Amino acid sequence: MAITRDDVLRALEAVTIDAGGTTLPGSGRLSQVVVDPNSRVMFSILVDASEAERFEPVRRQAEGRVLQIPGVSGVFASLTSERGPAHPAQSTAAPRPVSPPPVAPPRPGAPPNQGPQIAGVRHIVAVASGKGGVGKSTTACNLALALQAQGLKVGLLDADIYGPSVPKLFGLTGKPTVVDNRAMEPMVGYGLKVMSIGFLIEPEAAMIWRGPMVQSAITQMLRDVIWGELDVLLVDMPPGTGDAQLTMAQATPLSGAVIVSTPQDLALIDARRGVTMFKKVAVPILGIVENMATFVCPNCGHASHIFGHGGARNEAQRLGVPFLGEVPLNMTIRETSDAGRPVVATDPEGPQARVYREIASALWANLSGAPAGRAAPKIVIE
């Protein structure tokens, strides 16, 4: 039998948020409830940043109630925050959708949003790009493996909800093990702990999700996964500057971000937007990587700058952020990525792996000088 929104709301009527017995659906804090074709339920609960700790038990109770509905295959529930009264007026009106608030630069002296730490994770780093097609996921995958090769404990979260690539890049199939109907064990590829929305959906499924659903999915993959002890958790972000980036910046203590771009002017325009977005939400830029920098013909050895050359290096200098290095446009990288055999893992002494190791060394040097578990900033509406 198909699960309906009304089924979910009836289950949530048993969840109260205060001593007066106000129900979650009647509180005005509940977002639109969405049930996908695979009987997964998504919703978020609106709270003030100062209420996050108090409402975490409410969130978990709500998840538990919905999981008890026969036929429900999973629940994505998260806490979201926007500027407003600490305690919104109680209402018996129908739940209103929660839209992501617009971003404004942090005001001097404004209190930060103390995003809760992820137990055991020392640094969380976003690997982002302003546009798609620049090789961000391939870069994130090989950077994670290169950091691991330095003896660090590393995890990789594929937060690209609309186009998850990490399962393909690692050649991983199957679904994560669920512990106690709540937490998920990450998959393991080449010794690396990996989580992706791609493990939870059919390979050809189209993710037609609105903002609150994206926020809920990313939050659950971050916080309801048993990551264990990690020195670095790399997060492969979706391209652009939308809901996913705001969720990461607002709710997660990011140590910094890495921007991936090709050298061409068209890609650099969008890379600038990525740098600007992270700066506005007070996330340090750990460096820029120039991908597909140079193509060397395997037959004659002639070097061609198909997408230009040096653009990302010049842009990093202009913006006053570190430049981490160049990755060539190389057939070996493409072939190993498509085969689910990342070049850093399968040819660790080769020239392509050496490039990623050098970039990883520069990244770790910059990261080691950054504060671990930086408190996430509060996103406010001016």
C-alpha positions as CSV (number, residue, x, y, z in Angstrom):
1,M,0.0,0.0,0.0
2,A,1.3,3.4,-1.0
3,I,2.4,5.7,1.8
4,T,0.7,9.1,1.8
5,R,1.5,12.5,3.3
6,D,-1.5,12.1,5.6
7,D,-0.1,8.8,6.9
8,V,3.0,10.6,7.9
9,L,1.2,13.5,9.5
10,R,-0.9,11.2,11.6
11,A,2.2,9.4,12.8
12,L,3.8,12.8,13.7
13,E,0.8,13.8,15.8
14,A,2.3,11.6,18.5
15,V,5.4,13.8,18.6
16,T,5.2,16.7,21.0
17,I,7.6,19.6,21.2
18,D,6.9,21.2,24.6
19,A,5.4,20.5,28.0
20,G,2.1,21.9,26.8
21,G,1.7,19.0,24.5
22,T,2.0,20.9,21.2
23,T,2.3,18.4,18.4
24,L,4.9,18.7,15.7
25,P,2.4,19.1,12.8
26,G,0.5,21.7,14.8
27,S,3.6,23.7,15.8
28,G,4.2,25.4,12.5
29,R,7.7,24.1,12.5
30,L,7.2,21.2,10.1
31,S,8.2,21.6,6.4
32,Q,6.3,20.1,3.6
33,V,6.3,16.3,3.9
34,V,7.5,14.4,0.8
35,V,7.2,10.7,0.0
36,D,9.2,9.5,-2.9
37,P,8.4,6.5,-5.2
38,N,10.5,4.2,-3.1
39,S,8.5,5.0,0.1
40,R,11.2,7.2,1.6
41,V,9.9,10.1,3.6
42,M,11.6,13.5,3.8
43,F,10.8,16.5,6.0
44,S,12.6,19.1,8.1
45,I,11.9,20.9,11.4
46,L,12.3,24.6,11.7
47,V,14.3,25.7,14.8
48,D,16.3,28.6,15.9
49,A,20.1,27.9,16.0
50,S,20.0,28.1,19.8
51,E,17.4,25.3,19.9
52,A,19.2,22.7,17.8
53,E,20.4,20.7,20.8
54,R,17.0,20.7,22.5
55,F,15.2,19.6,19.3
56,E,17.5,16.8,18.3
57,P,15.5,14.3,20.5
58,V,12.3,15.6,18.8
59,R,13.9,14.9,15.4
60,R,14.9,11.4,16.3
61,Q,11.5,10.7,17.8
62,A,9.8,11.9,14.6
63,E,12.1,9.6,12.6
64,G,11.2,6.7,14.8
65,R,7.5,7.3,14.5
66,V,7.6,7.5,10.8
67,L,9.7,4.4,10.5
68,Q,7.0,2.5,12.3
69,I,4.5,3.1,9.5
70,P,4.2,-0.2,7.5
71,G,5.9,0.1,4.2
72,V,8.2,3.1,4.9
73,S,11.7,2.2,3.6
74,G,13.6,5.2,5.1
75,V,13.3,8.6,6.6
76,F,15.3,11.8,5.9
77,A,14.6,14.2,8.7
78,S,16.7,17.3,9.6
79,L,16.7,20.4,11.6
80,T,16.8,23.7,9.6
81,S,17.3,27.2,10.8
82,E,16.5,30.7,9.6
83,R,16.5,34.1,11.3
84,G,13.4,34.8,13.3
85,P,12.0,34.5,16.8
86,A,13.6,31.9,19.0
87,H,10.1,30.4,19.5
88,P,7.8,30.7,16.5
89,A,4.2,31.3,17.3
90,Q,2.3,28.1,17.8
91,S,-0.4,27.4,15.2
92,T,-2.8,24.8,14.3
93,A,-2.6,25.8,10.6
94,A,-1.3,23.4,8.0
95,P,2.5,23.0,8.1
96,R,4.3,25.5,5.9
97,P,7.2,24.7,3.6
98,V,10.6,25.8,4.8
99,S,12.6,27.6,2.2
100,P,16.4,28.0,2.4
101,P,17.2,31.5,3.6
102,P,19.2,33.8,1.4
103,V,22.9,34.2,2.3
104,A,24.2,37.4,3.8
105,P,27.8,38.1,4.9
106,P,28.4,37.4,8.6
107,R,28.1,40.6,10.6
108,P,31.1,41.6,12.8
109,G,30.5,40.3,16.3
110,A,27.5,38.2,15.3
111,P,27.3,34.9,17.2
112,P,28.2,31.9,15.1
113,N,25.7,29.1,14.6
114,Q,27.4,26.3,16.6
115,G,26.9,23.5,14.2
116,P,27.4,20.3,16.1
117,Q,30.6,18.4,15.6
118,I,30.6,15.0,13.9
119,A,32.0,12.6,16.5
120,G,35.5,11.4,15.7
121,V,36.0,13.6,12.6
122,R,38.8,16.1,12.9
123,H,38.5,18.1,9.7
124,I,35.6,18.4,7.1
125,V,36.6,19.8,3.7
126,A,34.2,20.7,0.9
127,V,35.5,20.0,-2.6
128,A,33.4,22.3,-4.8
129,S,33.2,23.9,-8.2
130,G,31.1,26.7,-9.7
131,K,30.0,24.6,-12.6
132,G,29.7,21.0,-13.7
133,G,32.0,19.1,-16.0
134,V,35.4,20.3,-14.5
135,G,36.3,16.9,-13.0
136,K,35.5,17.8,-9.4
137,S,34.4,14.2,-8.4
138,T,37.4,12.6,-10.0
139,T,39.6,15.1,-8.2
140,A,37.9,14.5,-4.8
141,C,38.2,10.8,-5.2
142,N,41.9,10.8,-6.0
143,L,42.7,13.5,-3.4
144,A,41.0,11.4,-0.7
145,L,43.1,8.4,-1.7
146,A,46.3,10.6,-1.9
147,L,45.6,11.9,1.7
148,Q,45.1,8.3,2.8
149,A,48.5,7.4,1.2
150,Q,50.1,9.9,3.6
151,G,48.9,7.8,6.5
152,L,45.8,9.8,7.3
153,K,42.4,8.4,8.2
154,V,40.1,9.6,5.4
155,G,36.5,9.4,4.5
156,L,34.6,10.6,1.3
157,L,31.0,11.8,1.3
158,D,29.4,12.2,-2.1
159,A,27.0,15.1,-1.5
160,D,26.2,15.6,-5.2
161,I,22.6,14.6,-4.8
162,Y,21.6,15.2,-8.4
163,G,24.6,13.5,-10.0
164,P,26.4,11.1,-7.6
165,S,29.6,9.8,-9.2
166,V,31.5,8.3,-6.4
167,P,30.0,4.7,-6.6
168,K,31.1,4.6,-10.2
169,L,34.6,6.0,-9.5
170,F,35.2,3.4,-6.8
171,G,33.4,0.5,-8.6
172,L,31.1,0.1,-5.6
173,T,27.7,-1.5,-5.7
174,G,25.1,-2.6,-3.1
175,K,23.6,-0.7,-0.1
176,P,25.1,0.3,3.2
177,T,24.4,-1.8,6.3
178,V,21.9,-0.1,8.6
179,V,22.6,-0.4,12.4
180,D,19.6,-0.2,14.8
181,N,17.3,1.1,12.1
182,R,19.1,4.5,12.3
183,A,22.9,4.7,11.6
184,M,24.5,3.5,8.4
185,E,27.9,1.8,8.0
186,P,29.8,3.5,5.2
187,M,30.9,1.5,2.2
188,V,34.7,0.8,1.8
189,G,36.6,1.3,-1.4
190,Y,40.4,0.9,-1.5
191,G,40.5,1.2,2.2
192,L,38.5,4.5,2.2
193,K,35.2,5.0,4.0
194,V,32.7,6.2,1.4
195,M,29.0,7.3,1.5
196,S,26.8,8.4,-1.4
197,I,23.2,8.9,-2.2
198,G,24.0,6.7,-5.2
199,F,24.1,3.7,-2.8
200,L,20.5,4.4,-1.7
201,I,18.8,4.9,-5.1
202,E,18.6,3.0,-8.4
203,P,21.5,3.9,-10.7
204,E,19.3,5.6,-13.3
205,A,16.9,7.3,-10.9
206,A,16.3,11.0,-11.4
207,M,16.6,13.0,-8.2
208,I,13.8,15.4,-8.6
209,W,14.1,16.9,-5.1
210,R,13.3,20.3,-3.7
211,G,15.5,22.2,-1.2
212,P,14.3,20.7,2.1
213,M,14.8,17.2,0.7
214,V,18.3,18.0,-0.4
215,Q,19.1,19.5,3.0
216,S,17.7,16.4,4.8
217,A,19.6,13.9,2.7
218,I,22.9,15.7,3.1
219,T,22.4,16.1,6.9
220,Q,21.5,12.4,7.3
221,M,24.5,11.2,5.3
222,L,26.8,13.4,7.4
223,R,25.4,12.7,10.8
224,D,23.7,9.3,10.6
225,V,26.7,7.5,9.2
226,I,29.2,5.7,11.5
227,W,32.4,7.4,10.2
228,G,34.5,6.4,13.2
229,E,37.8,8.2,13.7
230,L,38.9,10.4,10.7
231,D,41.6,13.0,10.2
232,V,39.8,14.3,7.1
233,L,36.3,13.9,5.7
234,L,36.2,15.2,2.1
235,V,32.8,16.2,0.8
236,D,32.2,16.0,-3.0
237,M,29.8,18.9,-3.4
238,P,27.3,19.4,-6.2
239,P,28.3,22.1,-8.6
240,G,27.0,25.6,-8.1
241,T,26.0,27.7,-5.0
242,G,22.6,26.4,-4.0
243,D,20.9,24.5,-1.2
244,A,23.6,21.9,-0.7
245,Q,26.3,24.4,-0.2
246,L,24.2,26.5,2.2
247,T,23.4,23.4,4.2
248,M,27.0,22.4,4.5
249,A,28.1,26.0,5.5
250,Q,25.3,26.5,8.0
251,A,25.0,23.1,9.7
252,T,28.5,21.7,9.5
253,P,31.8,22.9,11.1
254,L,33.7,23.0,7.8
255,S,37.5,23.5,8.1
256,G,37.6,24.8,4.6
257,A,36.9,24.4,0.9
258,V,38.8,23.4,-2.2
259,I,37.7,24.8,-5.5
260,V,38.2,22.8,-8.7
261,S,38.3,24.5,-12.1
262,T,39.5,24.1,-15.6
263,P,41.8,26.9,-17.0
264,Q,39.3,28.3,-19.4
265,D,37.7,31.7,-18.8
266,L,34.1,30.2,-18.8
267,A,34.9,27.9,-15.9
268,L,36.9,30.5,-14.0
269,I,33.8,32.8,-14.0
270,D,31.9,30.2,-12.0
271,A,34.9,29.3,-9.9
272,R,35.0,32.9,-8.7
273,R,31.4,32.6,-7.7
274,G,32.2,29.5,-5.6
275,V,35.1,31.3,-3.9
276,T,32.8,34.3,-3.2
277,M,30.1,32.1,-1.8
278,F,32.3,30.3,0.7
279,K,33.9,33.6,1.8
280,K,30.5,35.1,2.4
281,V,29.7,32.3,4.9
282,A,33.2,32.5,6.5
283,V,34.5,29.2,5.2
284,P,38.3,29.4,4.5
285,I,39.4,28.6,1.0
286,L,42.2,26.0,1.3
287,G,43.1,26.2,-2.3
288,I,42.2,26.1,-6.0
289,V,43.1,23.1,-8.3
290,E,43.5,23.5,-12.0
291,N,42.1,20.4,-13.7
292,M,42.6,19.3,-17.3
293,A,45.5,21.8,-17.5
294,T,47.7,20.3,-20.3
295,F,47.3,17.4,-22.8
296,V,50.5,15.7,-23.8
297,C,50.1,13.5,-26.9
298,P,51.0,9.9,-26.1
299,N,52.4,9.4,-29.6
300,C,54.5,12.5,-30.3
301,G,54.8,14.1,-26.9
302,H,53.5,17.5,-28.0
303,A,51.9,19.5,-25.2
304,S,48.5,21.1,-26.1
305,H,46.6,23.5,-23.8
306,I,43.1,22.5,-25.0
307,F,41.3,24.5,-22.2
308,G,44.0,27.1,-21.9
309,H,46.7,27.0,-19.2
310,G,47.5,28.9,-16.0
311,G,44.1,30.5,-15.6
312,A,43.3,28.9,-12.2
313,R,46.8,29.8,-10.9
314,N,46.3,33.4,-12.0
315,E,42.9,33.5,-10.5
316,A,44.1,32.1,-7.1
317,Q,46.8,34.8,-7.1
318,R,44.2,37.5,-7.9
319,L,41.8,36.3,-5.2
320,G,44.5,35.9,-2.6
321,V,43.9,32.2,-2.0
322,P,46.4,29.2,-2.2
323,F,47.0,27.5,-5.5
324,L,47.3,23.7,-4.9
325,G,48.5,22.5,-8.3
326,E,47.6,21.3,-11.8
327,V,46.2,18.0,-13.0
328,P,46.8,17.2,-16.7
329,L,44.2,16.2,-19.2
330,N,45.3,12.5,-19.4
331,M,43.7,9.5,-20.9
332,T,44.9,7.2,-18.0
333,I,42.9,9.3,-15.5
334,R,39.8,9.1,-17.6
335,E,40.1,5.4,-18.2
336,T,40.8,4.4,-14.6
337,S,37.9,6.6,-13.4
338,D,35.4,5.1,-15.8
339,A,36.6,1.6,-14.8
340,G,36.2,2.2,-11.0
341,R,39.9,1.9,-10.4
342,P,41.2,5.3,-9.3
343,V,44.7,6.1,-10.6
344,V,46.1,6.9,-7.1
345,A,45.0,3.5,-5.8
346,T,45.9,1.4,-8.9
347,D,49.1,3.1,-10.0
348,P,50.4,4.8,-6.9
349,E,53.9,5.4,-8.3
350,G,52.8,6.6,-11.7
351,P,53.1,10.3,-12.9
352,Q,49.3,11.0,-12.5
353,A,49.2,9.7,-8.9
354,R,52.3,11.8,-8.1
355,V,50.4,14.9,-9.2
356,Y,47.5,14.1,-6.8
357,R,49.9,13.3,-4.0
358,E,51.6,16.7,-4.4
359,I,48.2,18.5,-4.3
360,A,47.2,16.4,-1.3
361,S,50.4,17.4,0.5
362,A,49.8,21.1,-0.1
363,L,46.2,20.7,1.0
364,W,47.1,19.0,4.2
365,A,49.7,21.6,4.9
366,N,47.1,24.3,4.5
367,L,44.6,22.3,6.5
368,S,46.9,21.6,9.4
369,G,47.2,25.4,9.9
370,A,43.4,25.8,10.0
371,P,41.4,25.3,13.2
372,A,39.9,21.9,13.5
373,G,36.2,21.8,13.7
374,R,35.6,25.5,13.0
375,A,32.2,26.5,14.3
376,A,29.8,26.9,11.4
377,P,28.5,30.5,10.8
378,K,24.9,31.5,11.2
379,I,23.2,32.2,7.9
380,V,20.9,35.3,8.5
381,I,18.3,37.2,6.5
382,E,19.1,40.9,6.4
